[in-house]
Amino acid sequence: MEPVELSARLTLLALLFTHIGSWHVRPLVLLLAGYGLLAPGALRSSLLWLALAALSGWRALEDWPLADKHAYLLAYWCLALSIAFFASDPAKVLSHQGRWLIGLVFLLAVVQKGSTPNFVDGTFFATLYLLDPRFEDLTVLLTSLGYADLDVARRMMESDFRVLTRTSLPFAIPGSLRAIAWFSTWWSLLEQAAVAIAFLAPAGSWLHGKRDFFLVLFCLTAYAVAPVPGFGWLLIAMAVSQCGSGRWRTMYLISFGMLALYYYVPWANILVSIFDAA
């Protein structure tokens, strides 16, 4: 399958697998994504992608200013697909846009995070692991805290958001939590910087040749922890468009499937149960 067609199909799959928008937007997105996958020739319809771009953009506007960052990226990418299939050489146009969109997204993420003191000092990840229910299994697995401790911390935080700054929790924050927060912070920055530099590096350079490796590594590590596979699926669909290697396209497809496993299989909870039983 040509990279441009595979990229479009993966984008439509991501739209089908991910809840996009509110009740009056989501059915239209699902219908158009299904139509694009099943109807002959619909995949390359510029109008189809323009409609999906409009719906994705409307979804971001509805959630303004609290929309997830990948909501905006999805609208940009659907618009890029519409432009590519309108052009005389869709593969070339989409490859160029996929590469630059990924590079700039990661570059801006590194700049924003690296210039935020509460991110660089580990506060962001420490708070995330302590208070976000989506990460509680991982926190219990890697630290000395239990589920009851995390429930207490969340209840206190809900009643007074200053509780962490006053360090008035009924338990001491363990060094293991600080350690994984520090590691997560700097691994995230280094990993995302590597993706940004590699995708923005001049074509033919050594770094440019490593771009697919760095992005696959990011997807397989970041989304094993972060429960947002929709963002990862979108990045993979974008990356396939500019990937000239059959081996790396296969790795992207494997990564696409791994993100589904990460999301639907509670691996951290399973490990906690195994260790508790032991």
C-alpha positions as CSV (number, residue, x, y, z in Angstrom):
1,M,0.0,0.0,0.0
2,E,1.3,3.5,-0.9
3,P,2.3,5.6,2.2
4,V,-0.3,8.2,1.4
5,E,-3.1,5.7,1.3
6,L,-1.9,3.9,4.4
7,S,-1.7,7.2,6.2
8,A,-5.2,8.1,5.2
9,R,-6.6,4.7,6.3
10,L,-4.8,4.9,9.7
11,T,-6.3,8.4,10.2
12,L,-9.8,7.1,9.5
13,L,-9.2,4.2,11.9
14,A,-8.1,6.6,14.6
15,L,-11.3,8.6,14.0
16,L,-13.3,5.4,14.5
17,F,-11.5,4.3,17.6
18,T,-11.5,7.7,19.3
19,H,-14.4,9.6,20.7
20,I,-14.3,12.8,18.7
21,G,-16.6,15.7,19.8
22,S,-20.0,15.9,21.4
23,W,-23.1,13.9,20.6
24,H,-24.0,16.0,17.5
25,V,-20.5,15.9,16.0
26,R,-19.4,12.4,16.8
27,P,-22.0,10.5,14.6
28,L,-21.0,12.6,11.6
29,V,-17.3,11.9,12.1
30,L,-18.0,8.2,12.5
31,L,-20.2,8.0,9.4
32,L,-17.7,9.9,7.3
33,A,-14.7,7.8,8.6
34,G,-16.6,4.6,7.8
35,Y,-17.6,5.8,4.4
36,G,-14.0,6.7,3.6
37,L,-12.8,3.3,4.6
38,L,-15.5,1.3,2.8
39,A,-16.6,3.3,-0.3
40,P,-14.5,2.8,-3.4
41,G,-12.5,5.9,-4.1
42,A,-13.8,7.9,-1.1
43,L,-10.5,7.7,0.7
44,R,-8.9,10.1,-1.8
45,S,-11.8,12.5,-1.8
46,S,-10.7,16.0,-1.0
47,L,-14.2,17.0,0.0
48,L,-14.4,14.1,2.5
49,W,-11.3,15.3,4.3
50,L,-12.4,18.9,4.2
51,A,-15.6,17.9,5.9
52,L,-13.7,16.0,8.6
53,A,-11.4,19.0,9.0
54,A,-14.5,21.2,9.6
55,L,-16.0,18.8,12.1
56,S,-12.6,18.4,13.9
57,G,-12.2,22.2,14.0
58,W,-15.8,22.6,15.3
59,R,-15.0,20.1,18.0
60,A,-12.0,22.2,19.1
61,L,-14.1,25.3,19.1
62,E,-16.8,23.7,21.2
63,D,-14.2,22.8,23.9
64,W,-12.4,26.2,23.7
65,P,-10.2,27.0,25.6
66,L,-9.9,23.5,27.2
67,A,-9.7,21.4,24.1
68,D,-6.8,18.8,24.1
69,K,-3.9,19.9,21.9
70,H,-4.4,16.9,19.6
71,A,-7.9,18.2,18.8
72,Y,-6.3,21.1,16.9
73,L,-3.7,18.8,15.3
74,L,-6.4,16.5,14.0
75,A,-8.1,19.5,12.3
76,Y,-4.8,20.6,10.8
77,W,-4.1,17.0,9.6
78,C,-7.5,16.5,8.0
79,L,-7.0,19.8,6.2
80,A,-3.6,18.7,5.1
81,L,-5.1,15.5,3.6
82,S,-7.8,17.5,1.8
83,I,-5.1,19.7,0.3
84,A,-2.9,16.7,-0.7
85,F,-5.7,14.9,-2.5
86,F,-6.6,18.1,-4.3
87,A,-3.0,18.4,-5.6
88,S,-1.5,16.6,-8.6
89,D,1.0,14.7,-6.5
90,P,-0.7,13.8,-3.2
91,A,2.2,11.7,-1.9
92,K,4.7,14.5,-2.1
93,V,2.4,17.1,-0.6
94,L,1.3,14.9,2.3
95,S,4.9,13.7,3.0
96,H,6.1,17.3,3.3
97,Q,3.2,18.3,5.5
98,G,3.4,15.3,7.7
99,R,7.1,15.8,8.4
100,W,6.8,19.5,9.2
101,L,3.7,19.1,11.3
102,I,5.3,16.5,13.5
103,G,8.5,18.4,13.8
104,L,6.9,21.6,14.8
105,V,4.4,20.0,17.2
106,F,7.3,18.4,19.1
107,L,9.4,21.5,18.9
108,L,6.7,23.7,20.4
109,A,6.0,21.1,23.1
110,V,9.6,21.1,24.2
111,V,9.8,24.9,24.2
112,Q,6.6,25.2,26.2
113,K,7.5,22.5,28.7
114,G,11.2,23.5,29.0
115,S,10.2,27.1,29.8
116,T,7.7,26.1,32.5
117,P,9.4,26.0,36.0
118,N,6.8,23.6,37.5
119,F,7.4,21.2,34.7
120,V,11.2,21.2,34.7
121,D,11.4,20.7,38.5
122,G,9.2,17.6,38.4
123,T,6.1,19.1,40.0
124,F,3.9,18.4,37.0
125,F,4.5,14.7,37.0
126,A,4.6,14.3,40.8
127,T,1.1,15.9,40.9
128,L,-0.1,13.8,38.0
129,Y,1.0,10.5,39.5
130,L,-0.4,11.5,42.9
131,L,-3.8,12.9,41.9
132,D,-4.8,11.6,38.5
133,P,-6.9,8.4,38.8
134,R,-5.6,7.3,35.3
135,F,-2.1,6.9,36.7
136,E,-2.9,5.4,40.1
137,D,-2.0,1.8,39.1
138,L,1.4,2.9,37.9
139,T,2.0,5.0,41.1
140,V,1.1,2.0,43.3
141,L,3.2,-0.3,41.2
142,L,6.3,1.9,41.4
143,T,6.1,3.6,44.8
144,S,5.3,2.7,48.4
145,L,1.9,4.4,48.2
146,G,-1.3,2.5,48.2
147,Y,-4.7,3.2,46.6
148,A,-6.0,4.5,50.0
149,D,-3.2,7.0,50.2
150,L,-4.1,8.3,46.7
151,D,-7.8,8.5,47.5
152,V,-7.0,10.7,50.6
153,A,-4.7,12.9,48.5
154,R,-7.4,13.5,45.9
155,R,-10.1,14.2,48.4
156,M,-7.9,16.8,50.2
157,M,-6.9,18.3,46.8
158,E,-10.6,18.7,45.8
159,S,-11.3,20.6,49.1
160,D,-8.2,22.8,48.9
161,F,-6.0,23.0,45.8
162,R,-3.1,24.5,47.9
163,V,-2.7,21.3,49.9
164,L,0.5,20.2,47.9
165,T,2.2,23.6,48.4
166,R,1.5,23.4,52.1
167,T,2.8,19.8,52.2
168,S,0.0,19.0,54.6
169,L,-0.7,15.5,53.3
170,P,-1.2,12.9,56.0
171,F,1.7,10.9,54.7
172,A,5.2,11.7,53.5
173,I,5.7,11.9,49.7
174,P,8.1,8.9,49.1
175,G,11.4,9.3,47.4
176,S,10.3,6.8,44.8
177,L,7.5,9.2,43.7
178,R,10.0,12.0,43.3
179,A,12.4,9.8,41.4
180,I,9.8,8.6,38.8
181,A,8.6,12.2,38.5
182,W,12.1,13.4,37.8
183,F,12.8,10.6,35.4
184,S,9.5,11.2,33.5
185,T,10.2,14.9,33.2
186,W,13.6,14.6,31.7
187,W,12.9,11.5,29.6
188,S,9.9,13.3,28.1
189,L,11.9,16.4,27.3
190,L,14.8,14.5,25.8
191,E,12.6,12.1,23.8
192,Q,10.5,14.9,22.4
193,A,13.5,17.1,21.6
194,A,15.0,14.1,19.6
195,V,11.8,13.7,17.6
196,A,11.6,17.5,16.8
197,I,15.3,17.7,15.8
198,A,15.2,14.6,13.7
199,F,12.0,15.6,11.8
200,L,13.2,19.1,11.2
201,A,16.8,18.2,10.3
202,P,17.8,18.6,6.6
203,A,16.8,15.7,4.3
204,G,19.7,13.3,3.9
205,S,21.3,14.1,7.2
206,W,22.1,11.4,9.8
207,L,19.5,12.9,12.2
208,H,16.9,13.0,9.5
209,G,17.5,9.3,8.9
210,K,16.8,8.5,12.6
211,R,13.4,10.3,12.7
212,D,11.2,7.2,12.4
213,F,13.3,5.4,15.2
214,F,12.8,8.3,17.6
215,L,9.1,8.6,16.9
216,V,8.4,4.9,17.3
217,L,10.4,4.9,20.5
218,F,8.3,7.9,21.8
219,C,5.0,6.1,20.9
220,L,6.0,2.8,22.5
221,T,7.2,4.4,25.7
222,A,5.0,7.5,26.3
223,Y,1.7,5.8,25.5
224,A,2.5,2.8,27.6
225,V,2.0,5.2,30.5
226,A,-0.2,8.0,29.1
227,P,-3.8,6.8,28.4
228,V,-4.3,9.0,25.3
229,P,-3.9,6.6,22.4
230,G,-5.8,8.9,20.0
231,F,-2.9,11.3,20.0
232,G,-0.5,8.4,19.4
233,W,-2.6,7.0,16.6
234,L,-2.8,10.4,14.9
235,L,1.0,10.8,15.1
236,I,1.6,7.4,13.6
237,A,-0.9,8.1,10.7
238,M,1.0,11.3,10.0
239,A,4.4,9.7,10.2
240,V,3.5,7.0,7.8
241,S,2.9,9.6,5.1
242,Q,6.6,10.6,5.1
243,C,8.1,7.2,5.7
244,G,10.0,5.8,2.8
245,S,11.1,2.5,4.4
246,G,8.9,-0.5,4.4
247,R,10.5,-1.8,7.6
248,W,9.6,1.4,9.5
249,R,6.1,1.4,8.1
250,T,5.7,-2.1,9.5
251,M,7.1,-0.7,12.9
252,Y,4.5,2.0,12.8
253,L,1.7,-0.5,12.2
254,I,3.0,-2.6,15.1
255,S,3.1,0.5,17.3
256,F,-0.5,1.4,16.2
257,G,-1.6,-2.0,17.6
258,M,0.5,-1.7,20.7
259,L,-1.2,1.5,21.6
260,A,-4.5,-0.3,21.5
261,L,-3.1,-3.0,23.8
262,Y,-1.8,-0.4,26.2
263,Y,-5.2,1.3,26.4
264,Y,-7.5,-1.7,26.6
265,V,-5.3,-4.0,28.7
266,P,-4.7,-2.6,32.3
267,W,-1.1,-3.9,32.5
268,A,-0.1,-1.9,35.5
269,N,-3.1,-3.1,37.5
270,I,-2.4,-6.7,36.5
271,L,1.2,-6.3,37.8
272,V,0.0,-4.8,41.0
273,S,-2.3,-7.8,41.5
274,I,0.5,-10.2,40.8
275,F,2.9,-8.6,43.3
276,D,0.2,-8.3,45.9
277,A,-0.6,-12.0,45.5
278,A,3.0,-12.9,45.8
